[in-house]
């Protein structure tokens, strides 16, 4: 299952994947959320956090290509944090970012917990990102409402 919450003013997005997997429709909605974030930011730096809860299946190769294409098209500064308990996925994200770095001021990092991701993003940004925590709670509440 997929839910998200975003803040246009702050150019922040939190995406939450829960349950065992997500449908094609949910992945379409996720791509729409990224596109909307980038469009609304109008070139301002964006921050997105993708949380994949334990047990959720990874997207298939087709969806991974489409997700990558949305991010490649974005030329403005961005930070993306992927949160997963799977150390192999975290290592792959780190290796891919190292071998094929994105554009200038574009960073993708992987973390074991949401709190680790936010603390690192706050250190990188040099400012508190309490709004990310609120968006995460909003996405979690939305997921509970759908489940």
Secondary structure, 3 states (H helix, E strand, C coil): CEEEEEECCCCEEEEEECCCCCCHHHHHHHHHHHHHHHHHHCCCCEEEEEEECCCCCCCCHHHHHHHHHHHHHCCCCEEEEEEECCHHHHHHHHHHHHHCCCCCCEEEEEECCHHHHHHHHHHHHCCCCHHHHHHHHHHHHHHHHHC
